[in-house]
Amino acid sequence: MPNIESRLASLGIELPEVCPPVANYVSSTRSGNVVQISGQLSTHAQGGIKGTVGVDCSLADAITAARLCAINLVAQFKAAADGDLDRIARVLRLGGYVQAGPEFFEIPTVMNGCSDLIVDVFGEAGKHARSAIGVYRLPFNFAVEVDAVIEIVD
């Protein structure tokens, strides 16, 4: 498998600093080789993508929001793997939440923004199980939130 850092560079992706938890929880927990990563919002240094998809946030913006969640997840993966993304053996599962309006039903399409990036970065090891759920509200009015379960090798 190619070096993940070089794959990120070839995709033009620069990982952000990880966001610390905003409440009473931790960014990740580990049991054996399985690591649960807390939900990552569609945020970036300029603020991120907020709003209700299908109301004041377009499908295209929501797909970009899910991609932002994926980039934030990879940054958390790196932190959980002590800075070495090549220790990620497998992305096991993604759980996606889309702040969706009453007439918006393309939630799986939104989540493809996250899933596609994870597979682009990790290749076969990035192919994962997934949930894509429409919700009434997300923290701080962000459009998308995604959590993950990964396997790390020592």
C-alpha positions as CSV (number, residue, x, y, z in Angstrom):
1,M,0.0,0.0,0.0
2,P,1.3,3.5,-0.8
3,N,2.3,5.8,2.0
4,I,-0.9,7.5,3.1
5,E,0.8,10.9,3.7
6,S,1.9,10.9,0.0
7,R,-1.5,9.9,-1.1
8,L,-3.0,12.8,0.8
9,A,-0.4,15.1,-0.9
10,S,-1.3,13.8,-4.3
11,L,-4.9,14.5,-3.6
12,G,-4.1,18.0,-2.5
13,I,-5.3,17.4,1.0
14,E,-3.7,19.1,3.9
15,L,-4.9,17.9,7.3
16,P,-6.1,20.4,9.8
17,E,-5.2,20.5,13.5
18,V,-7.6,18.2,15.3
19,C,-10.5,19.9,17.0
20,P,-10.6,19.3,20.8
21,P,-13.9,18.0,22.2
22,V,-16.5,20.7,23.0
23,A,-18.2,18.9,25.8
24,N,-17.7,16.0,28.3
25,Y,-16.2,13.4,25.9
26,V,-12.9,12.4,24.3
27,S,-11.9,12.5,20.6
28,S,-11.4,8.7,20.5
29,T,-11.5,5.5,22.5
30,R,-9.5,2.4,21.9
31,S,-10.2,-1.3,22.8
32,G,-7.5,-3.6,21.4
33,N,-6.9,-2.6,17.8
34,V,-10.4,-1.0,17.3
35,V,-10.7,2.7,17.7
36,Q,-14.0,4.7,17.8
37,I,-13.6,8.3,16.6
38,S,-16.1,10.8,17.9
39,G,-18.3,12.7,15.4
40,Q,-16.5,15.3,13.2
41,L,-18.5,18.3,12.0
42,S,-18.3,20.0,8.6
43,T,-16.0,22.6,9.9
44,H,-12.8,24.2,8.6
45,A,-10.6,27.2,9.5
46,Q,-13.0,29.6,7.8
47,G,-16.0,28.3,9.7
48,G,-17.3,25.4,7.8
49,I,-20.6,24.5,6.1
50,K,-23.7,25.1,8.1
51,G,-27.4,25.0,7.5
52,T,-30.3,22.6,6.7
53,V,-29.7,20.6,3.6
54,G,-32.6,21.2,1.1
55,V,-33.6,24.4,2.8
56,D,-30.6,26.8,3.1
57,C,-27.8,24.4,2.1
58,S,-27.6,22.9,-1.4
59,L,-26.9,19.3,-2.2
60,A,-23.5,20.3,-3.7
61,D,-22.6,22.2,-0.5
62,A,-23.7,19.2,1.6
63,I,-21.5,16.8,-0.4
64,T,-18.6,19.2,0.2
65,A,-19.6,19.3,3.9
66,A,-19.3,15.5,4.1
67,R,-15.9,15.7,2.5
68,L,-14.8,18.2,5.2
69,C,-16.0,15.7,7.8
70,A,-13.8,13.1,6.1
71,I,-10.8,15.3,6.2
72,N,-11.4,16.0,9.9
73,L,-11.8,12.3,10.5
74,V,-8.5,11.5,8.8
75,A,-6.8,14.1,11.1
76,Q,-8.4,12.3,14.1
77,F,-7.2,9.0,12.7
78,K,-3.7,10.3,12.6
79,A,-3.9,11.5,16.2
80,A,-5.3,8.2,17.3
81,A,-2.4,6.4,15.4
82,D,0.2,8.5,17.1
83,G,0.9,10.5,14.0
84,D,1.4,7.5,11.6
85,L,-1.5,7.0,9.2
86,D,0.1,3.9,7.8
87,R,-0.9,2.2,11.0
88,I,-4.6,2.4,9.9
89,A,-5.3,-1.2,8.9
90,R,-9.0,-0.6,8.0
91,V,-11.8,1.9,8.1
92,L,-14.5,-0.4,9.5
93,R,-17.5,1.9,9.7
94,L,-18.8,5.5,9.1
95,G,-21.9,6.9,10.7
96,G,-23.2,9.9,8.9
97,Y,-25.7,12.4,10.1
98,V,-27.2,15.1,7.7
99,Q,-29.2,18.0,9.0
100,A,-31.9,17.5,6.5
101,G,-35.0,19.6,5.6
102,P,-38.5,18.0,5.5
103,E,-38.4,17.3,1.7
104,F,-34.7,16.3,1.4
105,F,-34.1,12.6,0.9
106,E,-30.7,12.3,-0.8
107,I,-28.9,11.6,2.4
108,P,-26.8,8.7,1.0
109,T,-25.6,11.0,-1.9
110,V,-24.4,13.5,0.7
111,M,-22.5,10.8,2.6
112,N,-20.8,9.8,-0.6
113,G,-18.8,13.0,-0.2
114,C,-17.2,11.4,2.9
115,S,-17.1,7.8,1.7
116,D,-15.5,8.7,-1.6
117,L,-12.6,10.6,0.1
118,I,-12.0,7.8,2.6
119,V,-11.7,5.3,-0.2
120,D,-9.5,7.7,-2.2
121,V,-7.1,8.0,0.7
122,F,-7.0,4.5,2.1
123,G,-7.9,2.4,-1.0
124,E,-9.2,-1.1,-0.3
125,A,-8.6,-0.5,3.4
126,G,-11.0,2.4,3.2
127,K,-14.0,0.4,2.1
128,H,-16.4,0.5,5.0
129,A,-19.8,-0.3,6.4
130,R,-22.0,2.9,6.7
131,S,-25.1,4.5,8.0
132,A,-26.5,7.6,6.5
133,I,-29.2,9.3,8.6
134,G,-31.2,12.4,8.2
135,V,-31.6,14.4,11.5
136,Y,-33.5,17.4,12.6
137,R,-30.6,19.3,14.1
138,L,-26.8,19.0,14.5
139,P,-24.5,20.8,16.9
140,F,-23.9,24.5,16.1
141,N,-26.1,24.2,13.0
142,F,-23.4,22.3,11.0
143,A,-24.8,20.6,7.9
144,V,-23.1,17.2,8.4
145,E,-21.5,15.1,11.2
146,V,-19.7,11.8,10.7
147,D,-18.1,9.4,13.2
148,A,-16.0,6.4,12.5
149,V,-14.7,3.1,13.7
150,I,-11.2,2.1,12.5
151,E,-8.6,-0.7,13.1
152,I,-5.1,0.3,14.0
153,V,-2.1,-2.1,13.9
154,D,0.8,-1.7,16.3
